[in-house]
């Protein structure tokens, strides 16, 4: 890679985002063929306390938790614990009589029977018929908000699964794509199938083997000083404090082990995870997933090899829709020209609500991780801009 061209990353972020006050700070890593070729921190991790972004800064990675949880479930697939076409109610009996929304508002819904039962693959690919409360799109997601199913005081995985057993699906499983709490349910299945809590399972089977010492659902007291502040986009390209590290729920045992968005991590930790995927499942001798299993996960699992616009019923995602399909826990680029962003067919990855993002390009043996803390992730087009710069630095 041309290192001078990679320096455009810092120049661009500083000129376009940091100096104008659009972003508090950021850290970007680029690696190729197993070696870090670019790693740069800039700006502030905590504006109020004037603390610069450091290499060991802890970030809320939100939905970049999803690939971690999906890998965990597929580890159990490799042990023969389940099959992808197994109905979810085989492992969550209370879901045996799930219905599909027809009309009405919570709690008075008119429903119909699904065309087929929800499968585990439906959960991994967000074709389950579940949703998120923050979508603000349907009467079903309004029920999620009323019941506080996106998190909050007293929320647990067990309560989520129990409440969902009584709510209708937005569509019959497998018939459409909608970003949702599906991966939280994947985390619940990890618990059911392994007999361990999700935090215990991830610590033992993902974090410990890879040496990820700073990734967890709760930041311990001795690491709070390293937790970045999180900010909320404000009109006029400004931001305000959204979550102060001194009072953050992420620093207290909160009981909700969200496999869809609950982890806090560091650049070095997430790099170990991403590099393990780039290495076809292993990092420094520790294998977390089989080569063939990972190849299976990063195929496009949408029906008829369609991309997201062909099957999506909602407008929210952590990736541009055009030219992207979806695998078992990641988005997958299916058409570079259609995506209108430089890259390769087969590139996969995901992002988080606070504008974090990662991608892996198997064709180029390339990966990128971008960490910042600005909600929502749709505030700016940074992810596509970074792809343009990074792919422009490939010289062989």
C-alpha positions in Angstrom: 0.0 0.0 0.0 1.1 3.6 -0.7 1.6 5.0 2.8 1.5 8.6 1.6 -1.9 8.0 0.1 -3.1 6.5 3.4 -2.1 9.7 5.1 -5.0 11.3 3.2 -7.3 9.6 5.8 -6.0 11.9 8.7 -6.0 14.9 6.4 -9.5 14.3 5.2 -11.0 13.6 8.7 -9.2 16.7 10.1 -10.3 19.0 7.4 -13.9 17.7 6.8 -14.9 16.6 10.3 -12.6 17.5 13.2 -11.8 21.2 12.5 -15.4 22.1 11.6 -16.6 20.4 14.8 -18.6 17.6 13.2 -16.8 14.8 15.1 -15.1 14.8 18.5 -12.3 12.5 17.5 -11.5 9.2 15.7 -9.1 6.4 15.3 -8.5 4.5 12.0 -6.7 1.3 11.3 -5.9 -0.3 8.0 -4.2 -3.7 7.7 -3.1 -5.7 4.7 -1.8 -9.3 4.4 -1.8 -9.5 8.2 0.2 -6.4 8.9 -1.0 -3.0 10.2 -0.1 -0.5 7.5 -1.9 2.6 9.0 -3.0 3.4 12.5 -3.8 7.0 13.5 -5.6 8.7 16.4 -6.9 12.3 16.2 -9.2 14.6 18.1 -10.7 14.1 21.5 -12.2 11.0 23.2 -13.8 13.4 25.8 -14.4 17.0 24.7 -15.6 18.1 28.1 -12.4 16.9 29.8 -10.1 17.7 26.9 -8.8 14.1 26.7 -7.3 13.1 23.4 -8.1 9.8 21.6 -5.5 7.2 22.6 -4.7 3.8 21.3 -6.2 2.2 24.4 -9.4 4.3 24.3 -12.6 2.2 24.9 -15.5 2.7 22.4 -19.1 1.7 22.5 -19.2 -0.5 19.3 -22.9 -1.0 19.4 -23.9 -3.1 16.3 -20.3 -4.2 15.6 -21.2 -6.6 18.4 -23.4 -8.5 15.9 -20.6 -10.2 14.0 -19.0 -11.3 17.3 -22.3 -12.9 18.4 -22.9 -14.4 15.0 -19.5 -16.1 15.1 -20.3 -17.4 18.6 -23.5 -19.1 17.4 -21.7 -20.5 14.4 -19.1 -22.0 16.7 -22.0 -24.1 18.1 -23.1 -24.9 14.6 -19.7 -26.4 14.0 -20.3 -28.7 17.0 -23.6 -30.0 15.6 -25.7 -28.3 18.2 -28.3 -27.0 15.6 -29.0 -26.7 11.9 -29.7 -23.4 10.2 -33.1 -24.5 9.0 -34.1 -25.5 12.5 -37.3 -23.7 13.6 -36.4 -21.2 16.4 -39.3 -22.6 18.5 -37.3 -25.8 18.8 -35.1 -23.9 21.2 -37.5 -21.3 22.4 -40.8 -23.2 22.9 -42.8 -20.1 23.7 -42.3 -18.9 20.1 -44.2 -21.9 18.6 -47.3 -19.8 17.9 -45.8 -16.6 16.6 -48.2 -14.6 14.4 -47.8 -12.0 11.6 -49.2 -8.5 11.9 -52.2 -7.7 9.8 -53.7 -4.5 11.5 -54.4 -2.8 14.8 -52.3 -1.2 17.5 -50.7 -2.6 20.7 -52.2 -4.5 22.5 -55.1 -5.0 20.1 -53.5 -6.6 17.1 -55.2 -8.5 14.3 -52.8 -11.2 13.1 -52.4 -14.1 10.7 -50.4 -17.3 10.6 -46.9 -17.1 9.1 -46.2 -18.9 5.8 -43.6 -21.0 7.6 -41.9 -21.0 11.0 -39.0 -18.7 11.7 -35.6 -20.5 11.3 -32.2 -19.8 12.9 -30.9 -18.6 9.5 -33.7 -16.0 9.5 -32.3 -14.6 12.7 -28.7 -14.5 11.4 -29.8 -12.7 8.2 -32.4 -10.3 9.6 -35.2 -12.0 7.6 -37.0 -13.0 10.8 -39.9 -10.5 10.8 -38.6 -8.9 14.0 -37.8 -5.2 14.2 -36.3 -2.4 16.3 -38.3 0.1 18.3 -36.3 3.0 17.0 -37.5 2.4 13.4 -40.6 4.5 14.0 -42.2 2.9 10.9 -45.0 0.5 12.0 -47.5 -0.3 14.7 -45.3 -3.2 15.6 -42.2 -1.2 16.3 -44.4 1.2 18.3 -45.2 -1.8 20.6 -41.4 -2.4 21.0 -41.0 1.2 22.1 -44.0 1.0 24.5 -42.4 -2.1 26.0 -38.9 -0.7 25.9 -37.5 -3.7 24.0 -34.5 -1.8 22.7 -33.0 -1.6 26.2 -33.5 0.3 29.4 -33.7 -0.2 33.2 -34.5 -3.8 34.1 -34.3 -5.1 30.6 -32.8 -8.6 30.1 -32.4 -11.1 27.3 -35.0 -13.3 29.0 -37.5 -10.5 29.2 -36.9 -9.6 25.5 -37.6 -13.2 24.4 -40.7 -13.5 26.6 -42.2 -10.2 25.3 -41.5 -11.1 21.7 -43.4 -14.4 22.1 -46.6 -12.3 22.5 -45.9 -9.7 19.7 -46.7 -10.2 16.0 -43.9 -10.3 13.4 -43.8 -7.6 10.8 -43.8 -10.1 7.9 -43.7 -13.9 7.4 -40.1 -15.1 8.1 -37.9 -15.4 5.0 -40.1 -13.1 2.9 -38.3 -9.8 3.5 -35.3 -8.2 5.2 -35.5 -5.8 8.1 -32.8 -4.7 10.6 -33.9 -5.9 14.0 -33.3 -7.4 17.4 -32.7 -10.7 15.7 -29.0 -10.8 16.8 -30.1 -10.3 20.4 -32.1 -13.4 20.0 -29.0 -15.1 18.4 -27.2 -14.2 21.7 -30.1 -15.8 23.6 -29.7 -19.0 21.5 -26.0 -19.0 22.4 -27.0 -19.2 26.0 -29.6 -21.9 25.4 -27.3 -24.1 23.3 -24.1 -23.6 25.4 -25.5 -23.6 28.9 -23.4 -20.4 29.6 -24.4 -16.8 29.9 -23.6 -14.8 26.8 -20.8 -12.8 28.5 -19.3 -16.0 29.9 -19.4 -17.7 26.5 -17.9 -14.8 24.5 -15.1 -14.4 27.1 -14.2 -18.1 27.0 -14.6 -18.9 23.3 -13.8 -15.6 21.5 -12.1 -13.0 23.7 -9.7 -15.2 25.6 -8.4 -17.2 22.6 -7.8 -14.0 20.7 -6.3 -12.0 23.6 -9.1 -9.5 23.6 -8.6 -8.1 27.1 -10.7 -5.0 26.9 -14.0 -6.2 25.3 -17.0 -6.7 27.5 -20.6 -5.6 28.2 -19.5 -3.6 31.2 -16.5 -1.4 31.7 -14.7 -2.2 35.0 -14.0 0.5 37.5 -10.2 0.5 36.7 -10.9 1.2 33.0 -13.5 3.9 33.2 -10.8 6.6 32.6 -10.3 5.0 29.2 -13.9 5.1 28.1 -14.7 7.7 25.5 -17.6 10.1 25.8 -20.4 9.5 23.3 -22.1 12.4 21.4 -25.3 13.0 19.6 -25.6 14.8 16.2 -27.3 18.2 16.3 -28.7 20.2 13.4 -26.1 22.5 11.9 -23.4 19.9 11.8 -22.8 20.1 15.6 -22.9 17.6 18.4 -23.8 17.4 22.1 -22.9 15.1 24.9 -25.0 11.9 24.8 -23.3 9.6 27.3 -20.8 10.9 29.9 -18.2 8.2 30.9 -18.5 9.2 34.6 -22.2 8.3 34.6 -22.6 5.8 31.7 -24.8 2.7 32.0 -21.9 0.9 30.3 -19.9 1.3 33.6 -22.5 -0.5 35.7 -23.8 -4.1 35.7 -27.0 -3.5 33.8 -28.2 -7.0 33.2 -28.9 -6.7 29.5 -26.4 -8.8 27.5 -27.2 -7.4 24.1 -25.6 -9.6 21.4 -26.9 -7.1 18.9 -25.3 -4.0 20.4 -23.9 -4.2 23.9 -20.1 -4.5 23.7 -17.4 -1.9 24.5 -14.1 -2.6 22.9 -10.7 -1.1 21.9 -9.0 -0.8 18.6 -6.4 -3.4 19.4 -9.1 -5.9 20.5 -11.4 -5.4 17.5 -8.4 -5.6 15.2 -7.6 -9.1 16.7 -11.2 -10.2 15.9 -11.2 -8.7 12.4 -7.8 -10.1 11.6 -8.9 -13.5 12.7 -11.7 -13.3 10.1 -9.3 -11.9 7.5 -7.0 -14.9 8.2 -10.0 -17.2 7.5 -10.8 -17.9 11.1 -7.6 -17.8 13.2 -5.2 -15.2 14.7 -1.8 -16.1 16.1 -2.6 -19.8 16.3 -6.0 -19.4 17.9 -8.8 -20.5 15.6 -12.3 -19.2 16.5 -14.1 -20.5 13.4 -13.5 -22.9 10.6 -12.4 -21.7 7.2 -15.4 -23.3 5.4 -17.9 -22.0 8.0 -16.6 -18.5 7.6 -16.8 -18.8 3.8 -20.4 -19.9 4.3 -21.2 -17.0 6.6 -19.9 -14.4 4.1 -22.0 -15.6 1.2 -25.1 -13.6 0.3 -28.0 -15.5 1.9 -30.7 -13.2 0.6 -33.2 -15.1 -1.7 -32.2 -15.3 -5.3 -28.9 -13.6 -4.6 -30.7 -10.3 -4.4 -29.3 -7.1 -2.8 -31.0 -5.3 0.0 -33.2 -3.0 -2.0 -34.9 -6.0 -3.5 -36.0 -7.5 -0.2 -35.8 -4.7 2.4 -39.0 -3.3 4.0 -37.3 -0.7 6.1 -34.9 2.2 5.3 -32.4 1.7 8.1 -29.1 -0.2 7.9 -25.5 0.1 8.8 -24.5 -0.2 5.2 -25.7 1.4 1.9 -28.3 -0.9 0.4 -27.4 -0.7 -3.3 -25.0 -3.5 -4.3 -25.1 -5.1 -0.8 -26.5 -8.5 0.2 -26.5 -10.1 3.6 -24.7 -13.1 5.0 -24.8 -14.8 8.4 -24.0 -11.8 10.5 -22.4 -9.4 8.0 -23.4 -7.3 5.0 -21.7 -8.6 1.8 -20.9 -6.5 -1.3 -22.4 -8.2 -4.3 -22.0 -5.5 -7.0 -19.3 -2.9 -6.9 -20.6 -0.6 -9.6 -24.1 -0.7 -8.2 -22.8 0.2 -4.8 -21.2 3.4 -6.2 -18.3 2.9 -3.7 -14.9 1.5 -4.5 -14.2 -2.0 -3.3 -14.4 -5.7 -4.2 -17.2 -8.2 -4.6 -17.2 -10.3 -1.4 -16.2 -7.4 0.9 -18.0 -7.9 4.2 -18.4 -6.1 7.5 -20.8 -4.0 9.5 -21.0 -0.8 11.5 -22.4 0.6 14.8 -24.9 3.2 15.9 -22.1 5.6 17.1 -20.6 5.7 13.6 -18.0 2.9 14.1 -17.4 0.7 11.1 -15.2 -2.2 9.8 -14.8 -4.1 6.6 -12.8 -7.0 5.3 -11.9 -7.4 1.7 -10.8 -11.0 1.1 -9.8 -10.3 -2.5 -7.3 -7.7 -1.5 -6.5 -9.3 1.9 -7.4 -5.9 3.4 -9.3 -4.7 6.4 -10.3 -1.3 7.9 -11.6 -0.4 11.4 -12.9 3.1 12.1 -13.8 4.1 15.7 -15.5 7.3 16.8 -18.5 8.1 19.0 -21.3 10.0 17.2 -24.9 9.0 17.1 -26.5 8.3 14.7 -24.3 6.5 12.2 -26.2 8.1 9.3 -25.0 11.6 10.3 -22.2 11.6 7.6 -20.9 9.5 4.7 -17.6 8.9 6.4 -17.6 5.1 5.7 -17.9 5.5 1.9 -15.2 8.3 1.9 -12.8 6.0 3.8 -13.3 3.2 1.3 -12.5 5.6 -1.5 -9.3 6.7 0.2 -8.1 3.3 1.3 -8.8 1.5 -2.0 -7.0 4.4 -3.7 -3.9 3.5 -1.7 -3.6 -0.1 -3.1 -0.7 -0.2 -5.5 -0.2 -3.9 -6.1 
